[in-house]
């Protein structure tokens, strides 16, 4: 039997609501959380909890199975393209996270921050630097203290925060802040005073790092707690999603972590509705429906990634068939030149950035630098998209050269 949210139990049979709440709260399958949940403009609060219900187990099994299938699918993507695929989704993740919060950013701006020399500072340079930590297993960060959360805020979003919303407390904010949904309706007021924010964030971080609980569940519960506490005036969503992504890479491929914001953005109404319903007085502090919904978002994220990869792989297979015919038509028989064409084609299909460099080509082809550089000259310049980043040329193959092939 599917897990029925308490707010639905209330509207079906108000007389049974308290009985159901008490039974769930006292169940041996219940995990209690030291946080009181109160709906906006209501005085009554309820201690938070969630149940290890069959629905959670089912979604977890589904998530594991689909993630395993995704990893198998990813093996079909040429290894040379993996870093560029990660780069593409890094751009999309940062842009989606900004879009949710109403922060204007373009893919070009974010890509420029990625391509810029580390000593140069551009808009979003600090954001890109933090997300690169997620992609680098040795650089991934865990968060145990409020001071570490504040440091993350300073690095990740502080440059984009208006002066009126700058932090004024010892660690977090000092005054109240309202939470609004996608329709600009007030749905919640964050925790006050700052001393209580610090106390509850400490509890939330302890839960996030409790290895006795499965990681996706920890991330889901922490995600809700962070949104409920709302420690900053602005930037809460971006920091919260970053933390979720950072922890998810422990159990899942980084591409999954780098697709979370895009899925939330695409399902923003459902996301806000889940938060509102969970915080409702009629829900009695039960976080189980939110956990189920968050885990479902992760399943949808993996599905979305698999669909995108399948589409790109199909395009790659078709384009490679056309390229084989192009070699026949043009009399191109040199295998190394053909390999360079294939890599440049993959770059065109999988990258949104400027392209691949000569150095990346020779390192991946396993030939000498001189040999590869000489073979590149065999490809007519008009067949290439060439873009300079600094003094370095980046290359892609113009897909238009294949369009006339029958």
C-alpha positions in Angstrom: 0.0 0.0 0.0 1.4 3.4 -1.0 2.4 5.8 1.7 -0.4 8.3 2.3 0.7 11.7 3.4 -0.9 12.8 6.7 -2.4 15.9 5.2 -4.4 13.6 2.9 -5.4 11.4 5.8 -6.7 14.6 7.6 -8.9 15.6 4.7 -10.2 12.1 4.2 -11.0 11.4 7.8 -10.1 14.0 10.4 -11.1 11.8 13.3 -8.4 9.2 12.4 -5.6 11.7 11.8 -4.2 11.9 15.3 -4.3 8.1 15.6 -2.4 7.6 12.4 0.1 10.3 13.4 0.7 8.7 16.8 1.1 5.3 15.3 3.7 6.5 12.7 5.6 8.5 15.3 5.8 5.6 17.7 6.7 3.0 15.0 9.9 1.0 15.3 10.5 2.0 11.7 10.5 5.7 12.4 13.6 7.9 12.6 13.1 11.0 14.8 14.8 14.3 14.1 15.4 17.0 16.7 13.6 19.7 14.7 10.1 21.2 15.2 8.0 21.9 12.1 5.5 24.7 12.0 3.4 26.0 9.1 3.6 29.7 8.3 1.2 31.8 10.5 0.4 28.8 12.7 1.4 28.5 16.3 1.4 24.7 16.7 4.5 22.8 15.8 5.3 19.1 15.5 8.6 17.1 16.0 10.0 16.0 12.7 10.3 12.3 11.7 10.3 10.0 8.8 9.5 6.3 8.3 11.4 3.6 6.6 8.3 2.8 4.5 8.2 0.3 1.6 7.8 3.2 -0.8 11.3 4.5 0.2 12.8 1.1 -0.2 11.2 0.7 -3.6 12.5 4.0 -4.9 15.9 3.3 -3.5 16.0 -0.1 -5.4 14.8 1.6 -8.5 17.4 4.3 -8.2 20.2 1.8 -7.7 19.1 -0.3 -10.7 18.7 2.7 -13.0 22.0 4.2 -11.9 23.7 0.9 -12.7 22.1 0.8 -16.2 23.2 4.4 -16.7 26.9 3.5 -15.9 26.7 0.7 -18.5 25.4 3.2 -21.0 28.1 5.7 -20.2 30.7 3.1 -21.1 29.6 3.5 -24.7 30.7 7.2 -24.7 34.3 7.5 -25.9 36.6 8.0 -23.0 38.1 11.1 -24.5 34.7 12.7 -24.4 34.0 12.1 -20.7 35.7 15.3 -19.4 33.9 17.3 -22.0 30.6 15.7 -21.2 31.2 16.7 -17.5 32.0 20.2 -18.6 28.7 20.5 -20.6 26.7 19.4 -17.6 28.7 21.6 -15.3 27.6 24.6 -17.3 24.0 23.5 -17.3 23.9 22.8 -13.6 25.3 26.2 -12.7 22.9 28.0 -15.0 19.9 26.0 -13.8 20.8 26.7 -10.2 21.1 30.4 -11.0 17.8 30.4 -12.9 15.9 28.9 -10.0 17.0 31.8 -7.8 16.4 34.5 -10.5 20.2 35.1 -11.0 20.8 36.0 -14.6 23.6 34.1 -16.2 24.4 32.9 -19.7 26.1 29.6 -20.8 28.8 31.7 -22.4 29.6 33.5 -19.2 29.8 30.3 -17.3 31.9 28.6 -20.0 34.3 31.6 -20.0 34.7 31.2 -16.3 35.6 27.5 -16.9 38.0 28.3 -19.7 39.7 31.2 -18.0 43.2 30.8 -16.6 43.0 30.1 -12.8 44.8 33.3 -12.0 42.2 35.4 -13.8 39.0 36.3 -12.1 35.7 36.4 -14.0 32.1 36.4 -12.9 31.2 32.9 -11.7 34.9 31.9 -11.3 34.4 31.1 -7.7 31.2 29.1 -8.5 33.0 27.1 -11.2 35.9 26.5 -8.8 33.6 25.0 -6.1 31.8 22.8 -8.6 35.1 21.5 -10.0 35.7 20.3 -6.4 32.6 18.0 -6.9 34.2 16.5 -10.1 37.5 16.0 -8.4 37.3 13.1 -5.9 40.2 14.4 -3.9 38.7 17.9 -3.7 35.2 17.0 -2.6 34.3 18.6 0.7 32.2 17.4 3.5 30.5 19.9 5.8 30.5 19.4 9.6 30.3 22.8 11.1 28.3 26.0 10.7 31.6 27.9 9.9 32.2 25.6 7.0 28.7 26.3 5.7 29.4 30.0 6.0 32.7 29.6 4.2 30.9 27.8 1.4 28.3 30.6 1.1 31.1 33.2 0.9 32.8 31.3 -1.9 29.8 30.2 -3.8 27.2 33.0 -3.8 28.3 36.0 -1.8 29.6 37.9 -4.9 26.0 37.7 -6.4 24.2 38.9 -3.2 22.7 42.4 -3.2 24.0 44.7 -0.4 20.7 44.7 1.4 20.8 40.9 1.7 24.4 40.6 3.0 24.7 38.6 6.1 24.7 40.5 9.4 24.9 37.8 12.1 27.8 36.1 13.7 27.6 33.3 11.2 24.2 33.5 9.5 21.5 36.1 9.3 20.2 38.1 12.3 16.7 39.0 11.1 13.7 37.1 9.8 13.4 36.1 6.1 10.5 34.9 4.0 10.5 32.0 1.6 8.6 32.4 -1.7 7.4 29.8 -4.2 7.7 30.1 -8.0 4.7 32.4 -8.1 6.2 34.8 -5.6 3.8 33.7 -2.8 5.1 33.6 0.8 5.2 30.0 1.9 7.5 30.0 4.9 9.4 32.2 7.3 12.9 31.0 8.2 14.1 30.1 11.7 14.9 32.9 14.1 16.9 34.1 16.1 20.4 33.4 14.9 21.2 31.3 17.9 18.4 28.9 17.0 19.6 28.8 13.3 23.0 27.8 14.6 21.5 25.1 16.9 19.3 23.6 14.1 22.0 23.8 11.5 24.3 21.9 13.8 21.6 19.2 14.1 21.0 19.1 10.4 24.8 18.7 9.7 25.0 15.9 12.3 22.2 14.1 10.4 23.8 14.7 7.0 27.0 13.0 8.3 25.3 10.1 10.1 26.7 7.1 8.1 24.2 4.8 9.8 21.5 6.2 7.5 21.6 5.6 3.7 23.2 8.6 1.9 20.3 9.5 -0.5 17.9 9.6 2.5 20.3 11.8 4.5 20.7 14.2 1.6 16.9 14.3 1.2 16.2 15.1 4.9 19.0 17.6 5.1 17.8 19.3 1.9 14.4 19.9 3.6 15.9 20.9 6.9 18.2 23.5 5.2 15.3 24.9 3.3 13.2 25.1 6.4 15.9 26.8 8.5 16.9 29.1 5.7 20.1 30.4 7.3 20.7 33.2 4.7 18.7 36.1 3.4 19.5 35.1 -0.1 21.5 32.2 -1.8 19.9 29.4 0.3 18.8 27.4 -2.7 22.1 27.5 -4.5 24.1 26.5 -1.4 21.6 23.8 -0.5 21.7 22.3 -4.0 25.5 22.4 -4.0 25.7 20.5 -0.7 23.2 17.9 -2.1 25.3 17.5 -5.3 28.5 17.3 -3.4 27.3 14.5 -1.1 25.5 12.6 -3.9 28.8 12.1 -5.7 29.8 9.7 -2.9 27.3 7.1 -4.2 26.5 8.3 -7.7 28.4 9.4 -10.9 29.1 13.1 -10.9 26.9 13.6 -13.9 23.9 12.6 -11.7 25.0 15.3 -9.2 25.4 17.8 -12.0 21.8 17.3 -13.2 19.9 17.9 -10.0 19.3 21.6 -10.4 18.1 21.1 -14.0 15.5 18.5 -12.8 14.4 20.7 -9.9 14.1 23.7 -12.3 12.0 21.6 -14.7 9.8 20.4 -11.8 9.8 23.6 -9.8 6.1 23.6 -9.1 6.2 20.0 -7.8 9.3 20.8 -5.7 7.7 23.8 -4.0 4.4 21.9 -3.5 6.3 19.1 -1.8 7.9 21.6 0.6 4.6 23.3 1.3 2.7 20.0 1.9 5.5 18.7 4.2 5.5 21.9 6.3 1.7 21.9 6.5 0.2 21.7 10.0 -1.9 18.8 8.7 1.2 16.9 7.9 2.2 16.6 11.5 6.0 16.9 11.0 6.2 13.8 8.8 9.1 14.2 6.3 8.5 10.8 4.6 6.6 12.2 1.6 9.4 14.7 1.0 12.0 12.0 1.2 10.0 9.9 -1.3 9.7 12.9 -3.6 13.3 13.8 -3.4 14.4 10.3 -4.2 12.0 10.2 -7.1 13.7 13.4 -8.4 17.0 11.5 -8.3 15.4 8.6 -10.3 14.1 11.2 -12.8 17.5 12.7 -13.0 19.1 9.3 -13.9 16.3 8.7 -16.4 16.9 12.2 -17.9 20.6 11.6 -18.2 20.1 8.2 -19.8 17.7 9.7 -22.4 20.2 12.5 -23.2 23.0 10.0 -23.5 21.0 7.7 -25.8 20.1 10.6 -28.0 23.7 11.7 -28.3 25.0 8.2 -28.9 22.4 7.7 -31.6 23.5 11.0 -33.2 27.1 9.9 -32.9 26.4 6.5 -34.6 24.6 8.2 -37.4 27.3 10.8 -37.8 30.1 8.2 -37.8 28.3 6.3 -40.6 28.2 9.5 -42.6 31.9 10.2 -41.8 32.8 6.7 -43.1 31.1 7.6 -46.3 32.9 10.9 -46.3 36.2 9.2 -46.1 35.3 7.0 -49.1 34.1 10.0 -51.1 37.2 12.0 -50.3 39.7 9.2 -50.6 40.9 9.6 -47.0 42.7 6.3 -46.0 45.2 7.4 -43.4 43.9 5.8 -40.2 45.4 8.5 -37.9 43.8 11.3 -39.9 40.5 9.3 -39.7 40.9 9.0 -35.9 41.4 12.8 -35.7 38.2 13.3 -37.7 36.3 11.0 -35.3 37.5 12.8 -32.2 36.7 16.2 -33.7 33.2 14.9 -34.6 32.7 13.7 -31.1 33.8 17.1 -29.8 31.1 18.7 -32.0 28.4 16.4 -30.7 29.3 16.4 -27.0 30.8 19.8 -26.2 29.3 23.2 -25.8 32.7 24.8 -25.2 35.2 26.0 -27.7 36.5 22.5 -28.7 39.6 20.3 -28.3 43.2 21.5 -28.3 46.1 20.0 -30.3 47.7 18.9 -27.0 44.5 17.0 -26.0 44.5 15.3 -29.4 48.0 13.9 -29.3 47.7 12.9 -25.6 44.6 10.8 -26.4 45.8 9.4 -29.7 48.9 7.8 -28.3 51.2 9.1 -31.0 54.0 11.7 -30.9 53.1 15.3 -30.8 54.9 16.0 -34.1 53.0 13.2 -35.9 49.6 14.3 -34.7 50.3 18.0 -35.4 51.4 17.1 -38.9 48.2 15.0 -39.5 45.9 17.8 -38.4 47.3 19.8 -41.3 45.7 17.2 -43.6 42.3 18.4 -42.6 41.2 21.5 -44.6 40.8 24.5 -42.4 37.3 25.1 -43.9 36.2 21.8 -42.4 37.0 23.1 -38.9 35.5 25.5 -36.3 38.5 27.1 -34.8 38.3 29.3 -31.6 41.2 30.8 -29.7 41.1 30.9 -25.9 44.1 33.0 -25.0 46.8 31.9 -27.3 45.5 28.3 -27.6 43.5 27.1 -30.6 40.5 24.8 -30.0 39.0 22.7 -32.7 35.6 21.1 -33.7 34.5 19.5 -36.9 31.9 21.4 -38.9 28.9 19.0 -39.0 27.8 20.7 -42.2 30.4 18.7 -44.2 28.4 15.6 -43.5 25.0 17.0 -44.4 25.4 16.5 -48.2 26.4 12.9 -47.9 23.7 10.4 -49.0 
